[in-house]
Amino acid sequence: VGSYTLDFSGKLDHEVDVDVEIGLGTVTIIVPKNSGVKVYCEKNWISHLNIDDDFKEREDDTYYTPNYHSASGKMNMHIEAGLGSVKVKRK
């Protein structure tokens, strides 16, 4: 229970995988502006995902930044949200 911020901003020059699990609470995830980011969020009817407008949904519950395939630094994020709220923004 609580509110958390995970700040991954900064320079990313390789590919990384990030797993985030939230049961009850709120988490804000900040991802690098210049990196390619893929977000897959397992959500249910009691969870909420708020994601920046520049992410586009290409598959069910999977969102990509426009530069995902061309970026040298990539972040692949897997989010499991229970009774929580998740916000993903680029910085």
C-alpha positions, -999 to 999 in steps of 0.1 A, spaced: 0 0 0 14 34 -9 26 56 -37 59 49 -55 80 64 -83 104 43 -103 127 67 -123 145 50 -151 153 82 -169 188 88 -182 208 73 -210 201 37 -221 224 22 -247 214 -15 -246 183 -36 -241 169 -42 -207 139 -60 -192 119 -46 -163 92 -64 -143 69 -44 -121 42 -59 -98 18 -37 -79 -9 -52 -57 -25 -22 -39 -13 13 -44 0 37 -71 32 36 -91 46 62 -115 72 48 -139 95 73 -157 112 60 -188 139 76 -209 126 99 -236 151 89 -263 149 51 -257 126 27 -274 101 14 -248 76 -15 -250 51 -18 -222 29 -49 -216 4 -44 -188 -16 -73 -173 -46 -55 -159 -80 -63 -147 -113 -44 -142 -101 -29 -109 -67 -17 -121 -59 15 -141 -32 22 -166 -23 58 -176 3 59 -203 18 89 -223 1 98 -256 31 90 -276 28 53 -268 7 34 -294 -11 1 -287 -1 -24 -313 -13 -56 -296 -37 -63 -268 -24 -45 -237 11 -39 -254 22 -3 -261 52 9 -280 70 42 -285 73 53 -321 111 47 -320 110 13 -304 124 -7 -334 150 19 -344 164 28 -310 197 15 -298 186 15 -262 154 -5 -255 133 -11 -224 109 -40 -223 85 -35 -194 61 -61 -180 36 -47 -155 12 -67 -133 -14 -45 -117 -39 -57 -91 -58 -32 -72 -35 -4 -83 -29 25 -106 1 26 -129 13 57 -148 40 55 -174 56 87 -187 86 97 -207 112 121 -195 
